[in-house]
Amino acid sequence: MGELDRETAGFLRIWDYRQFFGGVAVPTGGVASVAVYPHARGRGVAGALLSESLRVMREAGQVIAALYPYVLPLYRRHGWEHVGTVEWATVPLVNLAATPRAPLPVRPATPADLPDLHACYLRTAATVDGMLDRAEPGSDHASVFGADLVTVAPGPEGLRGYLTADRPDDARLVVKDLVADDVEAAHVLLRQLASWAGLLTEAEVRVFDAALLDHLVPGALTRGAEVHRFMLRVVDLPAAVAARGWPAVAHMKPFSVDIEVTDPTAPWNTGRWRLGHDGSSAFCEPGGTGEVHLHARALGPWFAGSTTAHSLRRAGLLSGRPTAALLDALTGAPHPVRLSNTF
């Protein structure tokens, strides 16, 4: 809660999440429901709420913070920047008729499937930077049964795939999750969608792994039919570096980059740091010459690997020595960053 003249003037919520980066679930504050009472608007209440939220998240060990923006200048002033999307694709159901048949059974999910549903989700989510791990209590696993359709493809050990969907009207299915471990599981689930072609015209599918749709849907589809962009900021730089996975550096020689960060809203990030890897893990420690300068807004896109040092330089968020390109080697940038949940 935010106060002005000793009266409640605003509110925000911080969800306790973890987002996958480099295959590791990183403690994340999901900032949501930022609101300021009409009589208090224009008096710095929202900015004060965001500043205080960073201190709260740091104390809670939430080393990065994600949000869906409504007022871009406000969040950018406090260090957030765009890194990724929630994307939906539109698939005409008649275009799925040519999907190859797969010798796999399918059935409706039951409450006994909840652990395997989550495990199946995690196997895909851990390979896509930005995805939540959907751990409880931040997520309610049983809420999956609020969907109109929950279909699973069983395997000898757990599930090989599943889909969840709602039927909001007489024209379409809204597919929230379409998750498959392998091509056979993907085919059998796509054929499940195709079976609705006589009743409905299209499916709106939330995109997890874009290749599953781009490479396996046998007909035309429309990617980006609906896109919601989300922003990220680094709450605690050395702790965030320690929490992330760094698979891109597994076969590289050790190196370091001396950076200098300017972060007025999270002053504990401000200063000179030596950032790099020692052959086994990445590190961020105080010191160095500060030969590459990063604005707070650059930290989120760099950490996520959603853009390159060259792009950050062109955007005015990075300056300094050409060694800045080594920052891309740490994250394997650029690559898509996705979320599959809103909050």
Residue pairs with C-beta under 8 A, 6 or more apart in sequence:
1 8
1 10
1 11
2 8
2 9
2 10
2 11
2 12
2 36
2 40
2 45
2 46
2 48
2 49
2 52
3 9
4 10
4 40
4 43
4 45
8 37
9 36
9 37
9 39
9 40
9 43
9 45
10 34
10 35
10 36
10 37
10 40
10 45
10 46
10 48
10 49
11 33
11 34
11 35
11 49
12 31
12 32
12 33
12 34
12 35
12 49
12 50
12 53
13 31
13 32
13 33
14 29
14 30
14 31
14 32
14 53
14 56
14 57
14 60
14 62
15 29
15 30
15 31
15 32
15 138
15 343
16 27
16 29
16 30
16 60
16 62
16 137
16 138
17 27
17 28
17 29
17 30
17 66
17 132
17 133
17 138
17 343
18 25
18 26
18 27
18 28
18 132
18 133
18 135
18 138
19 25
19 26
19 28
19 64
19 66
19 129
19 130
19 131
19 132
19 133
19 339
20 26
20 125
20 126
20 127
20 128
20 129
20 130
20 131
20 132
20 133
21 129
21 130
21 244
21 245
21 303
21 304
21 305
22 129
22 244
22 245
22 246
22 247
22 248
22 331
23 126
23 127
23 245
23 247
24 243
24 244
24 245
25 126
25 133
25 135
26 63
26 64
26 240
26 243
26 244
27 60
27 61
27 62
27 63
27 64
27 243
28 62
28 63
28 64
28 65
28 66
28 132
29 53
29 56
29 57
29 60
29 62
29 64
29 65
29 66
29 235
30 65
30 66
30 67
30 138
30 343
31 50
31 53
31 65
31 66
31 67
32 67
32 68
32 343
34 46
34 49
34 50
34 67
34 70
36 45
36 46
36 49
46 71
46 74
47 74
47 77
47 78
50 74
50 75
50 78
50 265
51 78
51 265
53 65
54 65
54 78
54 235
54 265
54 266
57 63
57 65
57 235
58 235
58 236
58 239
58 266
58 268
61 239
62 235
63 234
63 235
63 236
63 239
63 240
63 243
64 232
64 233
64 234
64 235
64 240
64 300
64 303
65 80
65 232
65 233
65 235
66 230
66 231
66 232
66 339
67 75
67 80
67 230
67 231
68 228
68 229
68 230
68 231
68 342
68 343
69 75
69 80
69 82
69 229
69 230
69 231
75 231
76 297
77 265
78 233
78 265
79 233
79 234
79 263
79 265
79 266
79 296
79 297
79 299
79 300
80 231
80 232
80 233
80 297
80 300
81 231
81 232
81 233
81 297
81 298
81 300
81 301
81 317
82 229
82 230
82 231
82 301
82 306
83 130
83 230
83 231
83 232
83 300
83 301
83 304
83 306
83 307
83 337
84 129
84 130
84 229
84 230
84 232
84 304
84 306
84 336
84 337
84 338
84 339
85 227
85 228
85 229
85 230
85 336
85 337
85 338
85 339
86 206
86 227
86 228
86 230
86 338
86 339
86 340
86 341
86 342
87 206
87 207
87 210
87 223
87 224
87 226
87 227
87 338
88 204
88 205
88 206
88 207
88 224
88 225
88 226
88 227
89 204
89 205
89 207
89 213
89 221
89 222
89 223
89 224
89 225
90 202
90 203
90 204
90 205
90 221
90 222
90 225
91 193
91 202
91 203
91 204
91 205
91 213
91 217
91 221
91 222
92 201
92 202
92 219
92 220
92 221
93 173
93 193
93 194
93 196
93 197
93 200
93 201
93 202
93 203
94 197
94 201
94 219
95 217
95 218
95 219
95 220
95 221
96 190
96 191
96 193
96 194
96 197
96 217
96 218
96 219
97 194
97 197
97 218
98 218
98 219
99 187
99 190
99 191
99 194
99 216
99 217
99 218
100 187
101 187
101 188
101 191
102 184
102 185
102 187
102 188
102 191
103 184
104 153
104 154
104 160
104 184
104 185
104 188
105 153
105 154
106 151
106 152
106 153
106 188
106 189
106 192
107 151
107 152
107 154
108 150
108 151
108 152
109 117
109 144
109 145
109 150
109 151
109 152
109 162
111 142
111 145
113 152
113 159
113 162
114 141
114 142
114 144
116 152
116 158
116 159
117 141
117 144
117 152
117 159
117 162
118 134
118 141
119 158
119 159
120 158
120 159
120 160
120 161
120 162
120 179
120 181
121 134
121 177
121 179
122 133
122 134
123 181
124 131
124 179
124 180
124 181
124 208
124 209
125 131
125 132
125 133
125 134
125 208
125 340
126 133
127 209
128 208
128 209
128 336
128 338
129 304
129 305
129 335
129 336
129 337
129 338
130 230
130 304
130 337
130 338
130 339
131 208
131 338
131 339
131 340
132 138
132 139
132 339
132 340
132 341
134 141
134 341
139 341
144 150
144 164
147 164
147 165
147 166
147 176
148 165
148 166
148 167
149 163
149 164
149 165
149 166
149 167
149 173
150 162
150 163
150 164
151 162
151 163
151 164
151 189
151 192
152 159
152 161
152 162
153 159
153 160
153 161
153 162
153 180
153 185
153 188
153 189
154 160
155 181
155 185
160 180
160 181
160 182
160 184
160 185
161 179
161 180
161 181
161 182
161 185
161 186
161 188
161 189
162 177
162 179
162 189
163 175
163 177
163 178
163 179
163 189
163 192
163 193
164 175
164 176
164 177
165 173
165 174
165 175
165 176
165 193
165 203
166 173
166 174
166 176
167 173
167 174
167 200
168 174
170 199
170 200
171 200
171 201
171 202
172 200
172 201
172 202
172 203
172 204
173 193
173 196
173 200
173 202
173 203
173 204
174 203
174 204
175 193
175 203
175 204
175 205
175 206
176 206
176 340
177 206
177 208
177 340
178 186
178 189
178 190
178 205
178 206
178 208
178 212
178 213
179 208
180 186
180 189
180 212
183 216
186 212
186 216
187 216
190 216
190 217
193 203
196 203
204 225
204 226
205 213
206 340
207 213
207 223
207 338
208 338
208 340
210 223
210 336
213 221
213 223
214 221
214 223
228 342
230 339
231 300
232 300
232 301
232 303
232 304
233 296
233 297
233 299
233 300
234 240
234 266
234 269
234 296
234 299
234 300
234 303
235 266
236 266
236 268
236 269
237 261
237 269
237 273
237 284
237 299
238 273
238 284
238 285
240 303
241 275
241 282
241 283
241 284
242 282
242 283
242 284
244 282
244 303
246 277
246 281
246 282
246 330
246 331
247 332
248 329
248 330
248 331
248 332
249 277
249 282
249 329
249 330
252 277
252 329
253 279
254 276
254 277
254 278
254 279
255 276
255 277
255 326
255 329
256 274
256 275
256 276
256 277
256 288
257 274
257 275
257 276
257 291
257 292
257 323
257 324
257 326
257 327
258 272
258 273
258 274
258 275
258 287
258 288
258 289
258 290
258 291
258 292
258 323
259 272
259 273
259 274
259 275
259 288
259 290
259 291
259 292
259 293
259 294
259 327
260 271
260 272
260 273
260 290
260 291
260 292
260 293
260 294
260 320
261 269
261 270
261 271
261 272
261 273
261 293
261 294
261 295
261 296
261 299
262 270
262 293
262 294
262 295
262 296
263 269
263 270
263 295
263 296
263 299
264 270
264 296
265 296
266 296
269 296
269 299
271 286
272 286
272 287
272 288
272 289
272 290
273 284
273 285
273 286
273 287
273 288
274 283
274 284
274 285
274 286
274 287
274 288
275 282
275 283
275 284
275 327
275 330
276 282
276 283
276 326
276 330
277 283
277 330
282 330
290 320
291 320
291 321
291 323
292 309
292 318
292 319
292 320
292 321
292 323
292 324
292 327
293 318
293 319
293 320
294 302
294 312
294 317
294 318
295 316
295 317
295 318
297 317
298 312
298 317
298 318
301 307
301 312
301 317
302 309
302 312
302 327
302 331
302 333
303 331
304 331
304 337
305 328
305 331
305 332
305 333
305 334
305 335
305 337
306 333
306 334
306 335
306 336
306 337
307 333
307 334
308 325
308 328
308 333
308 334
309 318
309 324
309 325
309 327
309 328
309 333
310 325
311 334
312 318
312 324
313 319
313 324
318 324
327 333
328 334
